[in-house]
Amino acid sequence: MSSGECLEVRKRRFGATDAEISEIGFGAGGYWSNPALDASTRASLLWAAVRCGVNWIDTGPTYSGGDAERHLGELLGARRDDLFLATKVGTKLTDGGFVTDFTPGAMRESLQGSLERLRTDRVDLLSMHSPTLDHVTNEDTLGALAAFKSEGSVRFLGLSPAHRYGLDVARAAIASGVFDGLMLTYNVTSPPATEEVIGQAARAGIAVLAKLPLGRAIFDRSWRRVRSRADLWYVLRGLRTMRRAVLGSRKYGFLNEVEGSTAAQVALRYVLDNPNVTSAVPGTVKLQHLRQNIAVSQSPPLSGELTERIRRAAA
Ligand SMILES: NC(=O)c1ccc[n+]([C@@H]2O[C@H](COP(=O)([O-])OP(=O)(O)OC[C@H]3O[C@@H](n4cnc5c(N)ncnc54)[C@H](OP(=O)(O)O)[C@@H]3O)[C@@H](O)[C@H]2O)c1
């Protein structure tokens, strides 16, 4: 028990390294880093997670226009050394969004900016953000990443491939032997091929971090209840970026029928039941949801029947 408010989140080893991270991480992106969220809510969410044993935080230089790292850096202070900080490299903000740039100079500049915003001299995990096959096999790029590691500004190297072509990129990255961590979209809607790649990574000693582990919770009953600006932001983002998944989410309605758990909790348990997953990193701006997510760490595995039903829906 880490505090009266929750049971401590369990830890898992970070691949073949000697680091241990909580099996649930803190997603410092999305609405958490949106300037519209008040600073005290942002702080209470982060510290509630940390009090419950969450010891790793995921962010990125382009999240919320650079504000995510800045907000995190302002909060961390002396607690930084207790936490495993993960950020990204290879994407740069532009007026209309972001562009990809994995050239050594651009990556060094990006990492320097991240360290300044995070107010630290090193990050624990630096992941290539949305690389293509060419990027993860480019010798100059890999050489520059290895240099960050030997210089001490980065502890471990990872990649976070974009959903569209992610599995091929992940397979090439696993084969390269360069990476310690793989961040992959993995949730109840993931096809069997995703689980195969996760298994390959685990066998190669690579830590697997599940991003979007709740599939943005579009199948959870609470998703359609728009009660705040944040709820509206999430629904609009869902309709803009994953309209097809939103329309297909009815297929997962049965997740809402599990006694004693919400649909989001069932979905998170499904991800954690995979022994090849090191950790899942959900995003939330609601304390109640944060606590529900954390409670999943101590919940029993799903029944075989429910797991099979989820697999059939995803196939
Ligand atoms: N390219 C990349 O590297 C990349 C891309 C995407 C995501 N990520 C990482 O993954 C993290 C999570 O991604 P995400 O936030 O987009 O997706 P997600 O965690 O799958 O879903 C977040 C959504 O689920 C809701 N939610 C969270 N807990 C809930 C609960 N217990 N019950 C009901 N609803 C719940 C949130 O709303 P409420 O706020 O209302 O709870 C939000 O709408 C990010 O913060 C980031 O660290 C990385």
PDBQT file of the ligand as one rigid body, heavy atoms in Angstrom, charges set to zero:
ROOT
HETATM    1  N1  LIG A 401       3.004   8.635 -31.077  1.00  0.00    +0.000 N 
HETATM    2  C1  LIG A 401       3.071   8.455 -29.784  1.00  0.00    +0.000 C 
HETATM    3  O1  LIG A 401       4.134   8.297 -29.260  1.00  0.00    +0.000 OA
HETATM    4  C2  LIG A 401       1.814   8.412 -28.994  1.00  0.00    +0.000 A 
HETATM    5  C3  LIG A 401       0.585   8.550 -29.635  1.00  0.00    +0.000 A 
HETATM    6  C4  LIG A 401      -0.566   8.483 -28.858  1.00  0.00    +0.000 A 
HETATM    7  C5  LIG A 401      -0.481   8.288 -27.503  1.00  0.00    +0.000 A 
HETATM    8  N2  LIG A 401       0.740   8.184 -26.903  1.00  0.00    +0.000 N 
HETATM    9  C6  LIG A 401       0.856   8.018 -25.445  1.00  0.00    +0.000 C 
HETATM   10  O2  LIG A 401      -0.240   7.272 -24.956  1.00  0.00    +0.000 OA
HETATM   11  C7  LIG A 401      -0.922   8.037 -23.946  1.00  0.00    +0.000 C 
HETATM   12  C8  LIG A 401      -2.392   7.708 -23.956  1.00  0.00    +0.000 C 
HETATM   13  O3  LIG A 401      -2.965   8.058 -25.192  1.00  0.00    +0.000 OA
HETATM   14  P1  LIG A 401      -4.431   8.673 -25.314  1.00  0.00    +0.000 P 
HETATM   15  O4  LIG A 401      -4.709   9.518 -24.127  1.00  0.00    +0.000 OA
HETATM   16  O5  LIG A 401      -4.510   9.276 -26.650  1.00  0.00    +0.000 OA
HETATM   17  O6  LIG A 401      -5.335   7.375 -25.362  1.00  0.00    +0.000 OA
HETATM   18  P2  LIG A 401      -5.965   6.371 -24.241  1.00  0.00    +0.000 P 
HETATM   19  O7  LIG A 401      -5.168   6.360 -23.004  1.00  0.00    +0.000 OA
HETATM   20  O8  LIG A 401      -6.203   5.067 -24.929  1.00  0.00    +0.000 OA
HETATM   21  O9  LIG A 401      -7.385   7.021 -23.968  1.00  0.00    +0.000 OA
HETATM   22  C9  LIG A 401      -7.553   8.256 -23.367  1.00  0.00    +0.000 C 
HETATM   23  C10 LIG A 401      -9.045   8.498 -23.305  1.00  0.00    +0.000 C 
HETATM   24  O10 LIG A 401      -9.598   7.565 -22.399  1.00  0.00    +0.000 OA
HETATM   25  C11 LIG A 401     -10.346   8.252 -21.385  1.00  0.00    +0.000 C 
HETATM   26  N3  LIG A 401     -10.128   7.516 -20.140  1.00  0.00    +0.000 N 
HETATM   27  C12 LIG A 401      -8.986   7.326 -19.447  1.00  0.00    +0.000 A 
HETATM   28  N4  LIG A 401      -9.191   6.569 -18.365  1.00  0.00    +0.000 NA
HETATM   29  C13 LIG A 401     -10.518   6.263 -18.372  1.00  0.00    +0.000 A 
HETATM   30  C14 LIG A 401     -11.358   5.519 -17.505  1.00  0.00    +0.000 A 
HETATM   31  N5  LIG A 401     -10.871   4.890 -16.428  1.00  0.00    +0.000 N 
HETATM   32  N6  LIG A 401     -12.681   5.442 -17.814  1.00  0.00    +0.000 NA
HETATM   33  C15 LIG A 401     -13.190   6.039 -18.900  1.00  0.00    +0.000 A 
HETATM   34  N7  LIG A 401     -12.452   6.769 -19.765  1.00  0.00    +0.000 NA
HETATM   35  C16 LIG A 401     -11.118   6.877 -19.495  1.00  0.00    +0.000 A 
HETATM   36  C17 LIG A 401      -9.776   9.662 -21.355  1.00  0.00    +0.000 C 
HETATM   37  O11 LIG A 401     -10.780  10.571 -20.937  1.00  0.00    +0.000 OA
HETATM   38  P3  LIG A 401     -10.774  11.252 -19.456  1.00  0.00    +0.000 P 
HETATM   39  O12 LIG A 401      -9.670  12.259 -19.482  1.00  0.00    +0.000 OA
HETATM   40  O13 LIG A 401     -12.124  11.823 -19.372  1.00  0.00    +0.000 OA
HETATM   41  O14 LIG A 401     -10.515  10.139 -18.473  1.00  0.00    +0.000 OA
HETATM   42  C18 LIG A 401      -9.439   9.874 -22.824  1.00  0.00    +0.000 C 
HETATM   43  O15 LIG A 401     -10.605  10.264 -23.532  1.00  0.00    +0.000 OA
HETATM   44  C19 LIG A 401      -0.591   9.495 -24.279  1.00  0.00    +0.000 C 
HETATM   45  O16 LIG A 401      -0.726  10.363 -23.165  1.00  0.00    +0.000 OA
HETATM   46  C20 LIG A 401       0.840   9.371 -24.735  1.00  0.00    +0.000 C 
HETATM   47  O17 LIG A 401       1.680   9.325 -23.607  1.00  0.00    +0.000 OA
HETATM   48  C21 LIG A 401       1.881   8.228 -27.625  1.00  0.00    +0.000 A 
ENDROOT
TORSDOF 0
